[in-house]
Amino acid sequence: MNRSERFRAVLEHKKPDKMPFYFPTIACSVASEILGYPADTGSDSLHFHEECSWLDGENAHAEFVAKHHEDTIALHRRLNADILRETWRSSARPTRKLDEYTLLFERADGSHQIKRFYPETQTYGLIEDTTPAKEPEDIVRQYAGEMERGTDTSPQALERIYQSQLELKKLAGDEFPMIAGGVPIPVQMTSPAWLEATLLETDLLKEYYLYRANIGARHIEWLAGQGFRFLNGGGDIASNHGPILSPKLFADLFAEPLAVIANTCRKYGMCYCYRTDGNIWSLMDTIFRQAGVQAYGEVDRYASMTVGAIREQYPELIILGNISSATLCTGTEEEVRRETRSSLEESGGTHYIPGPSNAVVHGTPAANVYAMIEEIEKYRP
């Protein structure tokens, strides 16, 4: 089988000759070690480098994106990965540099953010933010305004939205099947105002998420026309201790919108994946039985979400990941091999795309990445 045939076999609930492998993203530092040259592939350093490129103009940014795509393809070839996915990218444009590692982002309303990159740890984040704190009423106005204005889903607008993914898909050609990223469920789990609004304005939020799902249905039809068969959506909703919303509230808000998305994907021959970190046992029936979502990504053994336990209750569910990013980063080579073998054996050789539970983070030994891949290559369904 070639890469596309393996991927198709998993989506069609058949056994491939070997399990197709993917990874959500690999930090630039780890990719650079593997490729032997400075690579822009993923994680915090990619966001910092991309935002810096905007300061040199549109052409410089376009060159950055082209290099990112080339590095991504080269990395997949080097690791013999089967499935391609563009990593999460930054769309923020800074106003100027304050120093070599610090960027200023000014807004029209007079507020600003300052972000700093730390080369020692390859981390990047906010160090100052004067954005006014949101209240539940702000969330309501934002969502109501969005529904009133409507959203442009013309082919031209969708081509702009998915331009980078289309460019990467074109560069990959027939060599790699590609996962599309889109039609997310915009959960603001770190926003107190959003969390309050879910309780105070439940009906409006239900209306809003159904509106978003119906907009998403138009995206799905268009993406299917571009040759995509797998859509990576969802949204982070949990920690290792459980979901941020009660199971009842989650079902009230999201069961119907998720069903619209999943059913539209089926209509156009696509598979929808709900991706979230954390322990979501209490939400599983809503997402995968009630709404009928076909796949589950960013599945983490550290959060008790093992392939074996999931397979026992949801035998037809397609699972992505499950080799913990933490084990890859801090575990021994043998621990990585053991965890990889466990996930593969628990899968029974079907409905499973092995890979890291999330990013291959800075500091991950390349030897551990190769150990995971060797175990995947050796396993035969």
Secondary structure in CASP SS format (residue, H / E / C, confidence):
PFRMAT SS
TARGET T0000
AUTHOR 0000-0000-0000
METHOD secondary structure of the structure
MODEL  1
M C 1.00
N C 1.00
R H 1.00
S H 1.00
E H 1.00
R H 1.00
F H 1.00
R H 1.00
A H 1.00
V H 1.00
L H 1.00
E C 1.00
H C 1.00
K C 1.00
K C 1.00
P C 1.00
D C 1.00
K C 1.00
M C 1.00
P C 1.00
F C 1.00
Y C 1.00
F C 1.00
P C 1.00
T C 1.00
I E 1.00
A C 1.00
C H 1.00
S H 1.00
V H 1.00
A H 1.00
S H 1.00
E H 1.00
I H 1.00
L H 1.00
G C 1.00
Y C 1.00
P C 1.00
A C 1.00
D C 1.00
T C 1.00
G C 1.00
S C 1.00
D H 1.00
S H 1.00
L H 1.00
H H 1.00
F H 1.00
H H 1.00
E H 1.00
E H 1.00
C H 1.00
S H 1.00
W H 1.00
L C 1.00
D C 1.00
G C 1.00
E H 1.00
N H 1.00
A H 1.00
H H 1.00
A H 1.00
E H 1.00
F H 1.00
V H 1.00
A H 1.00
K H 1.00
H H 1.00
H H 1.00
E H 1.00
D H 1.00
T H 1.00
I H 1.00
A H 1.00
L H 1.00
H H 1.00
R H 1.00
R H 1.00
L H 1.00
N C 1.00
A C 1.00
D C 1.00
I C 1.00
L E 1.00
R E 1.00
E C 1.00
T C 1.00
W C 1.00
R C 1.00
S C 1.00
S C 1.00
A C 1.00
R C 1.00
P C 1.00
T C 1.00
R E 1.00
K E 1.00
L E 1.00
D E 1.00
E C 1.00
Y C 1.00
T E 1.00
L E 1.00
L E 1.00
F E 1.00
E E 1.00
R C 1.00
A C 1.00
D C 1.00
G C 1.00
S C 1.00
H E 1.00
Q E 1.00
I E 1.00
K E 1.00
R E 1.00
F E 1.00
Y E 1.00
P C 1.00
E C 1.00
T C 1.00
Q C 1.00
T E 1.00
Y E 1.00
G E 1.00
L E 1.00
I E 1.00
E E 1.00
D E 1.00
T C 1.00
T C 1.00
P C 1.00
A C 1.00
K C 1.00
E C 1.00
P H 1.00
E H 1.00
D H 1.00
I H 1.00
V H 1.00
R H 1.00
Q H 1.00
Y H 1.00
A H 1.00
G H 1.00
E H 1.00
M H 1.00
E H 1.00
R H 1.00
G C 1.00
T C 1.00
D C 1.00
T C 1.00
S C 1.00
P H 1.00
Q H 1.00
A H 1.00
L H 1.00
E H 1.00
R H 1.00
I H 1.00
Y C 1.00
Q H 1.00
S H 1.00
Q H 1.00
L H 1.00
E H 1.00
L H 1.00
K H 1.00
K H 1.00
L H 1.00
A H 1.00
G C 1.00
D C 1.00
E C 1.00
F C 1.00
P C 1.00
M E 1.00
I E 1.00
A E 1.00
G E 1.00
G E 1.00
V E 1.00
P E 1.00
I C 1.00
P C 1.00
V C 1.00
Q C 1.00
M C 1.00
T C 1.00
S C 1.00
P H 1.00
A H 1.00
W H 1.00
L H 1.00
E H 1.00
A H 1.00
T H 1.00
L H 1.00
L H 1.00
E C 1.00
T H 1.00
D H 1.00
L H 1.00
L H 1.00
K H 1.00
E H 1.00
Y H 1.00
Y H 1.00
L H 1.00
Y H 1.00
R H 1.00
A H 1.00
N H 1.00
I H 1.00
G H 1.00
A H 1.00
R H 1.00
H H 1.00
I H 1.00
E H 1.00
W H 1.00
L H 1.00
A H 1.00
G H 1.00
Q C 1.00
G C 1.00
F C 1.00
R C 1.00
F E 1.00
L E 1.00
N E 1.00
G E 1.00
G E 1.00
G C 1.00
D C 1.00
I C 1.00
A E 1.00
S E 1.00
N C 1.00
H C 1.00
G E 1.00
P E 1.00
I C 1.00
L C 1.00
S C 1.00
P H 1.00
K H 1.00
L H 1.00
F H 1.00
A H 1.00
D H 1.00
L H 1.00
F H 1.00
A H 1.00
E H 1.00
P H 1.00
L H 1.00
A H 1.00
V H 1.00
I H 1.00
A H 1.00
N H 1.00
T H 1.00
C H 1.00
R H 1.00
K H 1.00
Y C 1.00
G C 1.00
M C 1.00
C E 1.00
Y E 1.00
C E 1.00
Y E 1.00
R E 1.00
T C 1.00
D C 1.00
G C 1.00
N C 1.00
I C 1.00
W H 1.00
S H 1.00
L H 1.00
M H 1.00
D H 1.00
T H 1.00
I H 1.00
F H 1.00
R H 1.00
Q H 1.00
A C 1.00
G C 1.00
V C 1.00
Q C 1.00
A E 1.00
Y E 1.00
G E 1.00
E E 1.00
V E 1.00
D C 1.00
R H 1.00
Y H 1.00
A H 1.00
S C 1.00
M C 1.00
T C 1.00
V H 1.00
G H 1.00
A H 1.00
I H 1.00
R H 1.00
E H 1.00
Q H 1.00
Y C 1.00
P C 1.00
E C 1.00
L C 1.00
I E 1.00
I E 1.00
L E 1.00
G E 1.00
N E 1.00
I E 1.00
S C 1.00
S H 1.00
A H 1.00
T H 1.00
L H 1.00
C H 1.00
T H 1.00
G C 1.00
T C 1.00
E H 1.00
E H 1.00
E H 1.00
V H 1.00
R H 1.00
R H 1.00
E H 1.00
T H 1.00
R H 1.00
S H 1.00
S H 1.00
L H 1.00
E H 1.00
E H 1.00
S H 1.00
G C 1.00
G C 1.00
T C 1.00
H C 1.00
Y E 1.00
I E 1.00
P E 1.00
G E 1.00
P E 1.00
S C 1.00
N C 1.00
A C 1.00
V E 1.00
V C 1.00
H C 1.00
G C 1.00
T C 1.00
P C 1.00
A H 1.00
A H 1.00
N H 1.00
V H 1.00
Y H 1.00
A H 1.00
M H 1.00
I H 1.00
E H 1.00
E H 1.00
I H 1.00
E H 1.00
K H 1.00
Y C 1.00
R C 1.00
P C 1.00
END
